[in-house]
Amino acid sequence: MDAAGEIFRSNLTELMEESPSGAGELHVLAVDDSLVDRKVIERLLKISSCKVTVVESARRALQFLGLDGENSDVAFDAVKVNLIMTDYSMPGMTGYELLKKIKQESSVFREIPVVIMSSENVLTRIDRCLEEGAEDFLLKPVKLSDVRRLKDFIMRGEVKDGEKCSLKRMRSSDDCSPCPSLSTTFSPMRHSCDPPSSVFSPLSPSTLSSKKSRL
């Protein structure tokens, strides 16, 4: 491991030892190569009362999770992360590649919701991320309302034994009980509760005249 990696892990270990883990506190790992975007997402998450760890690359995220292929300390095996938010376009390893590595190569972190963020509205990119297991796709700039909806879904997915329900399973439930979508634009189930168009279609003139004649 390089010197920077050693320092990074050392700082993380100290952080974990000094910070008591709150039982109901949501811990978010935010990944973005842009300093400005990291500051924005960190501020939004802290305003929403979330514990947040920000890193500047997918490689640093893998180091934090202990998935970088190197010997990881026991402390890192016990890292509790409730949500991963990652930028799509990053040098080296992209957010899409990070998503695939987490979902395909880690039995420990596979069930953690991963949300992709991007400043580009590319439908094929969105579909590809959702197919690989992303819980949602948010367009930048991320808004406070996005973070709060996201937190609400995660907290509602927590069950008493500590396991988490997938946001996708929550969104794909058969009933149409009102629930906010994580991303009003790109939620995969955004049309699941829409009423049939025929219910509210206006009566045609021929239908009205037919009714009058019968009266």
ZIDAGI-V986379 format. One record per helix or strand. SS is the DSSP state (H for helix, E for strand). FROM is the first residue (numbers start at 1). LEN is the number of residues. If there is no record, write none. Layout:
ss={SS/SS}
from={FROM/FROM}
len={LEN/LEN}
//
This chain:
ss={H/E/H/E/H/H/E/H/E/H/E/H/E/E/H/H/H}
from={3/27/35/51/58/74/83/95/113/123/136/144/158/164/167/197/205}
len={16/5/13/5/8/4/5/11/6/9/4/14/1/1/5/4/10}
//
